[in-house]
Amino acid sequence: MGLAEVDKLAEDLSLIVSKRYVCTHLFERIKSSIDTFPYEAEREGLPYAIVMPKSKHEISEILKYANRTKIPVFIRGSGTSFTGASRYRFPGIVISTHRMNQIEIYEEDGFFECEPGCICESVAREIEARGYFLPFAPGSRLIASMGGLIANNTSAHVVDASVGKPSDYVLGLEVVLPNGEIIETGTKGLRRPAGTDLTKLFVGGDGLFGVVTKIRMRLAPAFEKAFGVAIYSDLKSLAKGVQRLYRERRPLPLFMEFMEEETAAIGYKIKGLQIPRGSIVLFVSIGNSKREASERANQILSSLIAEHPIDAQEIKDIELWEKLWSSREVIGSYLMQESGNQWSSAEVVSNLKRLEECMEDARFFNRGLPVLSQLKLYLFGHIGGLTMHPGVVIPKEWDNEKKKKAIDEKFQREAELNLKYHTCGGEWGQFAKRTPFFIQRYGEESYEIVKKMKSTFDPNNILNPGILEGPFQPYNSTGGIK
């Protein structure tokens, strides 16, 4: 589009949301194009306009307009995606959901409703103040939007086998389809529908099939908690302790995290803690009472102790626990703080039987890779969910092409390992940079099913085009992927 065409686009959009909430400034266009990847946005891929609707009706009209004019539309929450789903490779309209930030709590009905622009931390505080639990715990909790979390169905730190995925708590959704039609799914009861329930298509739908404008989730009572830590001299024993936890059928923790020794030392140092002598496991057990939570913590510890840690104990000093937990919770930020560079990690998931082997693979994740092998590897993850995050700090002085090669190597090696263990990522979505993996893992037939579903919902490929197609797909300016 030329300047005159962009001005006309902005004018048309201002008839839907008012001029105040349409922006074509270069700064906003750049801001709405970057994500967690370390390389810069490319000018030719910047969006034409950022529009900030307040209601489902405004989103509906924007999508109807986009279908008439064949201009692609991208949905933007907080841009914290780790798979490239927030990075657009061609121009279009970006719908920012940040103004859609209302939450209503219906305690008598047993659920709450929130809009997609609500920030996870704000929602968590609202419902936790009333004695409830929010089943999201991403590292980006302070900035991640509820719409993005729902689109990924991410558990983050939460151990899936303990309390389930977020989809287990979603009762229904309000959704604007890519053609502008508005639908409601699910129920206002506490028993979710049996059989066909369209809710399941949108929770974890990677933003392919519609724009979620309202989320209804069951109010789950909060737990009492107890806390524990174990320190191991080697990662093999740590992995065996986690395997034993499952095999001995212990009460599974709400959270169970780990850091290898050198990574832990950085987090501990920043929090003013004594540097550990090995790799650490941190966990949170839950119960209906403090006593029950503590009893469960000690059952967990008994499995971990059987693999001969240097130290293992329940932590009863809450101030100490908060320091220990924060040393892990934002370790990526601490690594960037130490170096002043950009952190980037993979998501390697093991099966239970081969956890020791997978841990070793994750430990040497960057071995033999032309670019990533030049960098020091750090290792941590959600070990209770058998998930590891091997990662590197990418130097800011590298040029964009070298940074892109590093990211491509990361996803290629991640795919190799998840194929090896017959697993898949449980946090960051399945397409964009992961599309090649999806095809390898589930086959061309499965990929064709998703493509047909997408074309049924979105025949003009208007909504979030490029996410499903994955990397390096050329875009047709008339509105579709070639």
C-alpha positions in Angstrom: 0.0 0.0 0.0 1.1 3.6 -0.7 0.6 6.4 1.8 -2.7 7.4 0.3 -4.0 3.9 0.6 -2.8 3.5 4.2 -4.6 6.9 5.0 -7.8 5.5 3.4 -7.5 2.3 5.4 -7.0 4.3 8.6 -10.0 6.4 7.7 -12.2 3.4 7.1 -11.2 1.7 10.4 -11.8 4.9 12.3 -15.5 4.7 11.2 -15.6 1.4 13.2 -13.6 2.2 16.4 -13.1 6.0 16.2 -10.0 7.8 15.0 -8.4 7.8 18.5 -8.0 4.0 18.4 -6.4 3.6 15.0 -2.7 4.1 14.7 -0.3 4.2 11.7 2.7 5.6 13.5 5.9 3.8 12.6 6.8 3.2 16.3 3.5 1.4 17.0 3.8 -0.6 13.8 7.3 -1.8 14.8 6.1 -2.5 18.4 3.3 -4.7 17.1 5.6 -6.7 14.9 8.3 -7.8 17.4 8.2 -10.7 19.7 10.6 -12.7 21.9 12.9 -13.5 19.0 16.2 -11.6 19.2 16.2 -10.1 15.7 14.6 -6.9 14.5 11.4 -6.5 12.6 11.7 -6.0 8.8 10.2 -2.8 7.4 8.5 -4.5 4.5 6.7 -6.8 6.9 5.3 -4.1 9.2 1.5 -3.8 9.5 -0.3 -0.9 7.9 -2.4 0.0 10.9 -3.0 -0.9 14.5 -6.6 -0.9 15.6 -7.8 -1.1 19.2 -11.4 -2.3 19.5 -13.4 -2.4 22.7 -16.1 -4.9 21.8 -16.9 -8.0 19.9 -19.1 -5.9 17.6 -16.1 -3.7 16.6 -14.0 -6.8 15.9 -16.8 -8.3 13.9 -17.0 -5.1 11.7 -13.2 -5.1 11.3 -13.2 -8.7 10.0 -16.1 -8.0 7.7 -14.2 -5.1 6.3 -11.0 -7.1 5.9 -12.8 -9.8 4.0 -14.3 -7.3 1.6 -10.9 -5.7 1.0 -8.8 -8.9 1.2 -6.5 -7.3 3.8 -5.0 -9.8 6.4 -5.8 -9.4 10.0 -3.5 -10.4 12.9 -4.5 -10.6 16.6 -2.1 -9.1 19.1 -2.2 -9.7 22.8 1.1 -9.1 24.6 3.4 -10.6 21.9 5.0 -13.1 24.2 4.7 -16.1 21.9 7.9 -18.2 21.6 7.1 -19.8 18.3 6.9 -16.8 16.0 3.1 -16.5 16.0 3.3 -12.8 17.0 5.8 -12.0 14.2 4.1 -11.1 10.9 5.9 -11.5 7.6 3.7 -9.3 5.5 1.6 -6.2 6.0 -2.0 -6.1 7.2 -4.2 -4.9 10.1 -3.2 -5.7 13.7 -6.1 -5.9 16.2 -4.7 -5.1 19.6 -6.9 -6.6 22.4 -5.5 -4.5 25.2 -8.7 -2.4 25.6 -10.7 -5.6 26.1 -9.8 -6.0 29.7 -13.0 -6.5 31.7 -13.5 -9.3 34.2 -16.7 -10.3 36.0 -16.7 -12.9 38.8 -20.0 -14.8 39.3 -19.4 -16.7 42.6 -23.0 -17.8 42.9 -22.7 -19.4 39.4 -19.2 -20.8 40.1 -17.4 -19.1 37.2 -15.7 -15.9 36.1 -15.7 -14.3 32.6 -12.9 -12.2 31.2 -12.0 -10.5 28.0 -8.9 -11.5 25.9 -6.9 -8.4 26.8 -7.0 -9.1 30.5 -3.5 -9.7 31.9 -2.9 -13.1 33.6 -1.5 -11.6 36.8 -4.5 -9.2 37.2 -7.0 -12.1 36.7 -5.1 -14.3 39.1 -5.1 -11.6 41.8 -8.8 -10.9 41.4 -9.8 -14.5 41.9 -7.1 -15.5 44.4 -8.3 -12.7 46.6 -11.6 -14.6 46.8 -10.0 -17.9 47.5 -9.7 -19.4 44.0 -7.0 -20.7 41.8 -6.1 -19.7 38.2 -4.7 -22.7 36.2 -2.1 -20.6 34.4 1.4 -19.9 35.6 3.6 -18.7 32.7 6.9 -17.0 33.2 5.3 -14.1 31.4 2.4 -14.0 33.9 3.0 -10.2 34.5 2.3 -9.3 30.9 0.7 -12.3 29.1 -2.8 -11.8 27.9 -5.6 -14.3 28.7 -6.5 -14.5 25.0 -3.0 -15.6 24.1 -2.9 -18.1 26.9 -6.2 -19.6 25.8 -5.1 -19.8 22.2 -2.1 -21.9 23.3 -3.8 -23.8 26.1 -0.6 -23.5 28.0 0.0 -24.8 31.5 3.5 -23.3 31.8 4.9 -24.1 35.3 1.8 -26.1 36.3 2.2 -29.9 36.2 -0.5 -31.1 33.8 -0.8 -34.5 35.5 -1.6 -32.7 38.8 -4.4 -30.3 38.0 -5.0 -30.6 34.3 -4.7 -28.2 31.4 -6.5 -24.8 31.3 -9.0 -26.3 28.8 -10.2 -28.5 31.7 -11.5 -25.3 33.4 -13.0 -23.5 30.3 -16.8 -23.7 30.3 -17.4 -21.6 27.2 -16.3 -18.9 24.9 -17.6 -16.0 22.9 -15.8 -15.9 19.5 -15.8 -13.7 16.4 -15.3 -16.0 13.4 -13.0 -14.8 10.6 -16.0 -13.8 8.5 -17.2 -11.5 11.2 -20.0 -13.8 12.6 -20.3 -14.0 16.4 -20.9 -17.3 18.1 -21.0 -18.6 21.7 -19.8 -22.0 22.8 -20.1 -24.2 25.8 -22.3 -23.7 28.8 -23.0 -21.5 31.9 -23.4 -24.7 34.0 -20.5 -26.3 35.8 -20.8 -29.5 33.7 -19.2 -29.1 30.3 -21.0 -30.4 27.3 -20.6 -34.0 26.3 -20.0 -34.8 22.6 -19.5 -32.0 20.2 -18.3 -28.8 21.9 -16.9 -26.1 19.7 -15.0 -24.7 22.7 -12.4 -27.4 22.1 -11.6 -25.9 18.6 -10.7 -22.5 20.0 -8.9 -23.4 23.2 -5.5 -24.4 21.9 -6.5 -23.4 18.4 -3.4 -21.3 17.8 -5.5 -18.3 16.8 -6.5 -20.0 13.5 -10.2 -20.3 13.7 -11.5 -17.2 15.3 -11.0 -14.3 17.7 -11.9 -15.1 21.3 -13.7 -12.1 22.8 -14.9 -13.6 26.1 -13.6 -16.5 28.2 -15.7 -18.3 30.8 -13.8 -20.4 33.3 -14.8 -22.4 36.3 -13.8 -21.0 39.7 -11.5 -23.7 41.2 -11.0 -23.5 45.0 -7.4 -22.5 46.0 -5.2 -25.1 47.7 -3.1 -25.0 50.8 0.5 -25.3 49.9 3.8 -26.7 51.2 7.2 -26.2 49.6 10.3 -28.4 49.1 13.8 -28.4 47.6 16.3 -31.1 46.7 19.9 -30.7 45.4 21.6 -33.3 43.4 25.3 -33.7 42.4 24.3 -34.9 38.9 21.3 -34.6 36.6 20.9 -38.3 36.1 20.0 -38.8 39.8 17.7 -35.8 39.6 15.9 -37.4 36.6 15.6 -40.7 38.4 14.1 -39.0 41.4 11.3 -37.5 39.3 10.7 -40.9 37.6 10.5 -42.5 41.0 7.9 -39.9 42.1 5.6 -41.0 39.3 6.3 -44.8 39.6 5.7 -44.8 43.3 2.4 -43.0 42.7 3.1 -40.1 45.0 0.7 -37.1 45.1 1.9 -35.0 42.2 3.0 -31.4 42.9 1.4 -28.3 41.5 4.8 -27.1 40.4 8.1 -28.9 40.1 11.0 -27.0 38.6 14.7 -27.7 38.1 17.9 -25.8 37.3 21.2 -27.3 36.5 24.0 -26.2 38.7 25.5 -23.3 36.7 22.1 -21.9 35.9 21.0 -22.2 39.5 24.1 -20.3 40.6 23.0 -17.2 38.6 19.5 -17.1 40.0 20.7 -17.8 43.6 23.4 -15.1 43.3 20.9 -12.4 42.2 18.5 -13.4 45.1 21.3 -13.2 47.6 21.2 -17.0 48.4 24.1 -19.3 49.1 25.2 -20.8 45.8 24.0 -24.5 45.6 26.5 -27.3 45.3 24.5 -29.0 42.6 21.4 -29.0 40.4 18.2 -28.2 42.2 14.6 -29.3 42.2 12.0 -26.9 43.7 8.4 -28.1 44.2 5.0 -27.0 45.5 2.7 -29.6 47.0 -1.0 -29.0 47.6 -3.7 -30.2 49.9 -7.0 -29.2 51.5 -5.1 -28.2 54.7 -1.7 -27.1 55.6 -1.1 -30.5 57.3 -2.2 -32.4 54.2 0.0 -30.3 51.9 3.0 -30.8 54.2 2.3 -34.6 54.4 2.3 -34.7 50.6 5.5 -32.7 50.4 7.2 -35.3 52.6 5.9 -38.1 50.4 7.4 -36.3 47.4 10.6 -35.9 49.3 10.8 -39.5 50.2 10.9 -40.4 46.4 13.5 -37.7 45.7 15.6 -38.8 48.7 15.8 -42.4 47.5 18.0 -41.1 44.7 20.6 -39.8 47.2 20.5 -36.0 46.8 23.1 -33.8 48.6 20.2 -32.2 50.4 16.4 -32.5 50.5 14.0 -30.7 52.8 10.6 -29.1 53.2 10.9 -25.3 53.3 8.8 -23.7 56.0 10.3 -20.2 55.9 8.0 -18.4 53.4 10.5 -15.6 52.9 13.2 -18.1 52.0 10.9 -20.0 49.8 9.9 -16.9 47.8 13.6 -16.1 47.2 14.2 -19.7 46.1 11.2 -19.8 43.8 11.9 -16.4 42.2 15.5 -17.6 41.5 13.9 -20.0 39.1 10.6 -18.4 38.0 12.3 -15.6 36.1 15.7 -17.2 35.4 15.5 -16.2 31.7 15.3 -12.5 32.7 18.2 -13.0 35.1 20.3 -14.5 32.4 19.7 -11.5 30.2 20.4 -9.2 33.1 23.8 -10.8 33.6 24.8 -10.4 30.0 22.7 -7.6 28.6 21.8 -9.9 25.7 18.7 -11.8 24.5 17.6 -15.1 26.0 16.2 -17.9 23.7 15.3 -21.4 24.8 13.7 -24.5 23.3 11.0 -26.8 24.7 12.1 -30.4 24.9 9.6 -32.8 26.4 10.5 -36.3 27.5 8.4 -39.4 28.0 8.6 -40.9 31.5 10.6 -44.0 30.7 13.5 -42.2 28.9 13.8 -39.1 31.1 17.4 -39.8 32.0 18.4 -40.1 28.4 16.4 -37.0 27.4 18.0 -35.0 30.2 21.4 -35.9 28.7 20.3 -34.8 25.3 19.0 -31.5 26.6 22.2 -31.0 28.5 24.1 -31.1 25.2 21.3 -29.5 23.1 23.6 -27.2 21.0 26.4 -29.7 20.4 27.3 -29.9 16.7 25.1 -27.0 15.6 27.1 -24.4 13.5 25.8 -21.3 15.2 24.4 -22.4 18.6 27.5 -24.4 19.5 29.4 -21.1 19.7 27.3 -20.2 22.8 27.2 -21.4 26.4 24.1 -23.6 27.1 21.9 -23.1 30.2 19.4 -25.7 31.3 16.3 -25.5 33.4 12.6 -26.4 33.1 9.4 -27.8 34.4 10.7 -31.2 35.4 7.4 -32.3 37.0 5.9 -32.1 33.5 9.0 -33.8 32.1 9.8 -30.5 30.2 13.3 -29.0 29.7 14.3 -25.6 28.4 17.8 -25.7 27.1 18.7 -22.2 26.0 21.4 -19.7 25.1 22.0 -16.0 25.4 22.3 -14.6 21.9 24.8 -11.7 21.6 23.1 -8.4 20.6 26.1 -7.6 18.3 25.3 -10.5 16.0 23.6 -9.4 12.8 20.0 -10.4 12.0 20.9 -13.2 9.7 23.1 -14.9 12.2 20.4 -14.5 14.9 17.9 -16.0 12.5 20.2 -19.0 11.9 20.5 -19.5 15.6 16.7 -19.5 16.0 16.3 -21.9 13.1 18.8 -24.3 14.6 17.0 -24.2 17.9 13.7 -25.2 16.4 15.3 -27.9 14.2 17.1 -29.5 17.2 14.0 -29.2 19.3 12.0 -31.0 16.6 14.6 -33.8 16.4 14.4 -34.4 20.2 10.7 -34.3 20.5 10.4 -36.7 17.5 13.0 -39.0 19.2 10.9 -39.2 22.4 7.5 -39.2 20.6 6.4 -36.0 22.4 5.5 -32.4 21.6 5.7 -29.0 23.2 3.1 -28.4 25.9 3.4 -24.6 26.3 4.0 -22.6 23.2 1.6 -23.7 20.4 2.1 -26.1 17.5 2.5 -23.9 14.4 4.5 -21.0 13.0 8.1 -22.0 13.6 6.8 -25.5 14.6 4.8 -26.3 11.5 7.5 -28.5 10.0 7.6 -30.4 13.3 3.9 -30.9 13.3 4.0 -32.4 9.9 6.8 -34.8 10.8 5.2 -35.7 14.2 1.6 -36.2 13.1 1.9 -36.7 9.3 0.7 -34.9 6.2 -2.8 -36.2 6.6 -3.2 -34.6 10.0 -1.8 -31.3 8.7 -4.3 -31.5 5.8 -7.1 -31.9 8.3 -6.1 -28.7 10.1 -5.7 -26.8 6.8 -9.2 -27.9 5.8 -10.6 -26.8 9.1 -8.9 -23.4 8.7 -10.3 -23.0 5.2 -13.8 -23.9 6.4 -13.7 -21.2 9.1 -11.7 -18.7 7.0 -12.1 -19.3 3.3 -10.2 -16.0 2.4 -7.4 -16.8 4.8 -7.8 -13.4 6.4 -7.2 -14.2 10.1 -3.6 -14.7 11.2 -2.3 -16.0 7.8 1.1 -17.6 7.9 0.9 -19.2 11.4 -0.4 -22.5 10.0 1.7 -22.4 6.9 4.9 -22.0 8.9 8.2 -20.4 7.9 9.2 -19.1 4.5 5.8 -19.1 2.8 5.3 -16.2 0.3 2.2 -14.1 0.7 -0.1 -13.2 -2.2 -1.1 -9.5 -2.0 -4.6 -10.4 -3.0 -5.1 -12.0 0.4 -4.0 -15.6 0.5 -1.0 -17.8 1.0 0.4 -19.1 -2.3 
